[in-house]
Amino acid sequence: MSSANKKPLIVFTILTAALLAAAVLVSLLGEGAEEAAPASSPAIVPASAGNWGLSFPTEGEAPVGNASVEDLAKYDTYYLGDTSRKVIYLTFDCGYENGYTDQILDALKKHHAPAAFFVVGHMVESAPEIVRRMAEEGHVVGNHTFHHPDMSSISQQDAFQKELDSLAELYQQTTGRPLSRFYRPPQGKYSEENLKQAKALGYKTVFWSLAYVDWNTDDQPTAEQAYAKLLPRIHDGAIVLLHSTSRTNAEILDELLTKWEGMGYTFQSLEELP
């Protein structure tokens, strides 16, 4: 092949690699997006990799997940709480400390609102005093794995268990308390086998029924954009996913909780899941 013919091939190869890298980056950054794949026919995701996803047919009502409440219940897995009452279950994913968790804890304390914080190893290692405060103030501290990998790619029970046990051991050493038996898959990636593995270890897997794009620290939503997602889509029994790394969440949480209270909602701990 002549050098002239090789150049287009080289350019094509470089562009293809760049597009693949961009796709991987989007996947890594996309945890907690307000919607993944729409759920047209709820069923357990097969043992191959899957992403938790929601669709919202009617605002103000519980969304449809890509696995049904009944099927998930077989594996002690939740994405909704008590839908017969105006209750909200607040949850925060904590990959690292970005300077906002204390402000979030202050707002929760002001409203006497229990929450669950799903932490990873880095959060416990780098911000032990904040993690201890979560526990001391009565919040659930849950397992988000030690290294935050794609758990759907892990099929061996011992490898799966190591990710959860390593985090639980570090938390016990750091706080002197046992880690709660609530587990959230990193990036919402899971398989049916993962749900079985978590249940075998005594964990309840917790997805979510409401979230929004709050995870991109370089492009935070305005308060108005946050309210536009979080207010009309709130619903009875909502398990809300927020990220503790979000500046917007820290700034609006006090007012957001006030607004939800004004709509008649109260806040419950994951420990009160039906």
C-alpha positions as CSV (number, residue, x, y, z in Angstrom):
1,M,0.0,0.0,0.0
2,S,1.4,3.4,-0.9
3,S,2.0,6.1,1.8
4,A,-0.8,8.2,0.2
5,N,-3.3,5.3,0.7
6,K,-2.1,4.6,4.2
7,K,-2.9,8.2,5.5
8,P,-6.7,7.9,5.3
9,L,-6.5,4.5,7.1
10,I,-4.3,6.0,9.9
11,V,-6.7,9.0,10.3
12,F,-9.7,6.6,10.5
13,T,-8.0,4.5,13.1
14,I,-7.1,7.5,15.2
15,L,-10.7,8.9,15.0
16,T,-12.2,5.5,15.9
17,A,-9.9,5.2,19.0
18,A,-10.9,8.7,20.1
19,L,-14.6,8.0,19.8
20,L,-14.2,4.8,21.8
21,A,-12.3,6.6,24.5
22,A,-15.0,9.3,24.6
23,A,-17.7,6.7,25.0
24,V,-15.8,5.1,27.9
25,L,-15.5,8.5,29.6
26,V,-19.2,9.2,29.2
27,S,-19.9,5.8,30.8
28,L,-17.7,6.5,33.7
29,L,-19.1,10.0,34.3
30,G,-22.7,9.0,33.8
31,E,-23.5,7.5,37.2
32,G,-26.8,8.8,38.6
33,A,-28.1,10.3,35.4
34,E,-31.8,11.0,35.7
35,E,-32.6,8.3,33.1
36,A,-30.7,5.5,31.6
37,A,-32.4,3.2,29.0
38,P,-36.2,3.6,29.0
39,A,-38.0,0.7,30.5
40,S,-40.7,-0.5,28.2
41,S,-41.1,-4.0,29.6
42,P,-39.7,-4.4,33.1
43,A,-37.8,-7.6,33.7
44,I,-34.6,-8.6,35.5
45,V,-31.6,-7.7,33.4
46,P,-29.8,-10.8,32.2
47,A,-26.5,-12.0,33.7
48,S,-24.6,-9.9,31.2
49,A,-23.9,-6.3,32.1
50,G,-26.9,-4.0,32.5
51,N,-27.6,-0.4,33.7
52,W,-30.3,0.6,36.0
53,G,-32.8,2.7,34.1
54,L,-36.0,4.5,34.6
55,S,-38.8,6.0,32.5
56,F,-41.3,8.6,33.8
57,P,-44.7,8.1,32.1
58,T,-46.4,10.5,34.4
59,E,-44.8,13.2,36.5
60,G,-45.6,13.0,40.1
61,E,-46.1,9.3,40.0
62,A,-43.5,6.5,40.6
63,P,-41.4,5.8,37.5
64,V,-41.1,2.4,35.7
65,G,-37.8,0.7,36.3
66,N,-36.1,-1.7,33.9
67,A,-36.8,-4.4,36.5
68,S,-40.1,-4.7,38.3
69,V,-40.6,-4.2,42.0
70,E,-41.8,-7.8,42.3
71,D,-38.8,-9.3,40.5
72,L,-36.3,-7.2,42.4
73,A,-37.9,-8.2,45.7
74,K,-36.8,-11.8,45.1
75,Y,-33.2,-10.5,45.6
76,D,-33.9,-8.1,48.5
77,T,-33.5,-5.3,46.0
78,Y,-35.4,-1.9,46.0
79,Y,-35.8,1.1,43.8
80,L,-39.1,2.3,45.5
81,G,-40.1,2.5,49.1
82,D,-43.6,2.7,50.6
83,T,-45.7,4.0,47.7
84,S,-48.8,4.2,49.8
85,R,-47.5,7.1,51.8
86,K,-45.9,10.5,51.1
87,V,-42.4,9.5,52.3
88,I,-39.0,10.1,50.7
89,Y,-35.8,8.1,51.3
90,L,-32.8,10.3,50.8
91,T,-29.6,8.7,49.6
92,F,-26.2,10.2,48.7
93,D,-23.4,8.5,46.7
94,C,-20.0,9.5,48.1
95,G,-17.1,8.8,45.9
96,Y,-14.8,11.4,47.5
97,E,-15.0,14.5,49.6
98,N,-15.4,17.6,47.5
99,G,-16.0,20.1,50.4
100,Y,-19.8,19.9,50.5
101,T,-20.8,17.0,52.7
102,D,-20.7,18.9,56.0
103,Q,-23.1,21.5,54.5
104,I,-25.4,18.6,53.4
105,L,-25.2,17.1,56.9
106,D,-26.1,20.5,58.4
107,A,-29.3,20.7,56.2
108,L,-30.3,17.1,57.1
109,K,-29.8,17.9,60.8
110,K,-31.9,21.0,60.6
111,H,-34.8,19.1,59.1
112,H,-34.3,16.0,61.3
113,A,-34.1,14.1,58.0
114,P,-32.4,10.7,58.0
115,A,-30.4,9.8,54.9
116,A,-28.2,7.0,53.6
117,F,-24.6,7.7,52.4
118,F,-23.1,5.1,50.1
119,V,-19.4,5.4,50.5
120,V,-16.3,4.0,48.8
121,G,-12.9,3.2,50.2
122,H,-11.4,6.6,49.1
123,M,-14.1,8.5,51.0
124,V,-13.5,6.6,54.2
125,E,-9.7,6.9,53.9
126,S,-9.6,10.6,53.0
127,A,-12.5,12.0,55.1
128,P,-12.8,9.8,58.1
129,E,-14.1,12.5,60.4
130,I,-17.0,13.2,58.0
131,V,-17.8,9.5,57.7
132,R,-17.8,9.3,61.5
133,R,-20.2,12.3,61.6
134,M,-22.6,10.5,59.3
135,A,-22.8,7.6,61.7
136,E,-22.9,9.7,64.8
137,E,-25.8,11.7,63.6
138,G,-27.9,8.5,62.9
139,H,-27.6,8.2,59.1
140,V,-27.2,4.9,57.4
141,V,-23.7,4.4,55.9
142,G,-24.0,1.9,53.0
143,N,-21.6,-0.1,50.9
144,H,-20.7,1.4,47.5
145,T,-17.7,-1.0,47.2
146,F,-14.1,-0.3,48.0
147,H,-12.7,0.6,44.5
148,H,-16.0,1.6,42.7
149,P,-15.6,-0.9,39.8
150,D,-18.1,-2.1,37.3
151,M,-19.5,-4.9,39.5
152,S,-21.5,-6.4,36.6
153,S,-18.3,-7.6,35.1
154,I,-17.5,-9.6,38.3
155,S,-19.1,-13.1,38.2
156,Q,-17.1,-14.9,40.9
157,Q,-18.6,-14.7,44.4
158,D,-15.2,-14.4,46.1
159,A,-14.2,-11.4,44.0
160,F,-17.6,-9.8,44.5
161,Q,-17.4,-10.4,48.2
162,K,-13.9,-8.9,48.5
163,E,-15.1,-5.6,47.1
164,L,-17.8,-5.3,49.8
165,D,-15.8,-6.9,52.6
166,S,-12.8,-4.6,52.1
167,L,-15.0,-1.5,52.5
168,A,-16.9,-3.0,55.5
169,E,-13.6,-3.8,57.3
170,L,-12.2,-0.3,56.6
171,Y,-15.4,1.3,57.9
172,Q,-15.3,-0.8,61.0
173,Q,-11.7,0.1,61.7
174,T,-12.4,3.8,61.1
175,T,-15.6,4.3,63.1
176,G,-15.7,1.3,65.4
177,R,-19.2,0.5,64.0
178,P,-20.4,-2.2,61.7
179,L,-21.2,-1.1,58.2
180,S,-24.9,-1.3,57.4
181,R,-26.1,-4.0,55.0
182,F,-27.3,-1.8,52.2
183,Y,-25.4,-2.0,48.9
184,R,-25.6,0.3,45.8
185,P,-23.9,-0.9,42.6
186,P,-21.4,1.7,41.3
187,Q,-22.7,3.5,38.2
188,G,-25.9,1.6,38.5
189,K,-24.3,-1.3,36.6
190,Y,-25.4,-4.8,37.7
191,S,-26.4,-8.2,36.7
192,E,-28.9,-10.7,38.0
193,E,-26.0,-12.7,39.4
194,N,-24.8,-9.6,41.3
195,L,-28.2,-9.3,43.0
196,K,-27.9,-12.9,44.1
197,Q,-24.4,-12.4,45.3
198,A,-25.3,-9.4,47.4
199,K,-28.3,-11.2,48.9
200,A,-26.1,-14.2,49.8
201,L,-23.9,-11.8,51.8
202,G,-26.9,-10.4,53.7
203,Y,-27.1,-7.1,51.7
204,K,-30.2,-5.3,50.4
205,T,-29.4,-3.7,47.0
206,V,-30.7,-0.2,46.7
207,F,-31.2,1.5,43.3
208,W,-33.2,4.8,43.0
209,S,-36.5,6.2,41.6
210,L,-35.4,9.8,41.2
211,A,-32.0,11.4,40.3
212,Y,-30.7,14.1,38.0
213,V,-27.5,15.1,36.4
214,D,-25.7,16.4,39.5
215,W,-22.5,14.4,39.2
216,N,-20.5,16.5,36.8
217,T,-18.6,18.9,39.1
218,D,-17.3,20.9,36.1
219,D,-20.9,21.6,34.9
220,Q,-23.2,22.0,37.8
221,P,-26.9,22.7,37.2
222,T,-28.4,25.9,38.5
223,A,-30.8,25.8,41.4
224,E,-33.7,26.3,39.0
225,Q,-32.5,23.4,36.8
226,A,-32.3,21.2,39.8
227,Y,-35.8,22.1,41.1
228,A,-37.2,21.6,37.6
229,K,-36.2,17.9,37.8
230,L,-36.6,17.2,41.5
231,L,-39.9,18.9,42.3
232,P,-42.3,17.7,39.6
233,R,-40.9,14.2,39.5
234,I,-41.0,13.5,43.3
235,H,-43.5,10.8,44.2
236,D,-44.7,8.7,47.1
237,G,-42.1,6.2,48.3
238,A,-39.3,7.9,46.3
239,I,-35.7,6.7,46.8
240,V,-33.8,9.8,45.8
241,L,-30.2,9.6,44.6
242,L,-28.0,12.7,45.0
243,H,-24.3,13.1,44.9
244,S,-22.4,14.6,47.9
245,T,-19.8,16.0,45.5
246,S,-22.4,18.4,44.0
247,R,-22.1,22.1,44.9
248,T,-25.6,22.7,43.8
249,N,-27.0,20.0,46.1
250,A,-25.2,21.5,49.1
251,E,-26.5,25.0,48.2
252,I,-30.2,24.0,47.6
253,L,-30.7,21.1,50.0
254,D,-32.2,23.1,52.9
255,E,-34.7,24.8,50.6
256,L,-35.3,21.6,48.6
257,L,-36.3,19.8,51.8
258,T,-38.5,22.7,52.8
259,K,-40.2,22.6,49.4
260,W,-40.8,18.8,49.7
261,E,-42.1,19.2,53.2
262,G,-44.5,21.9,51.9
263,M,-45.8,19.3,49.4
264,G,-46.6,17.1,52.4
265,Y,-43.6,14.7,52.3
266,T,-41.7,13.4,55.3
267,F,-38.3,11.6,55.3
268,Q,-37.6,8.0,56.4
269,S,-34.5,5.9,56.7
270,L,-33.8,3.0,54.4
271,E,-34.0,0.9,57.6
272,E,-37.8,1.5,57.4
273,L,-38.2,0.1,53.9
274,P,-41.3,-2.1,53.7
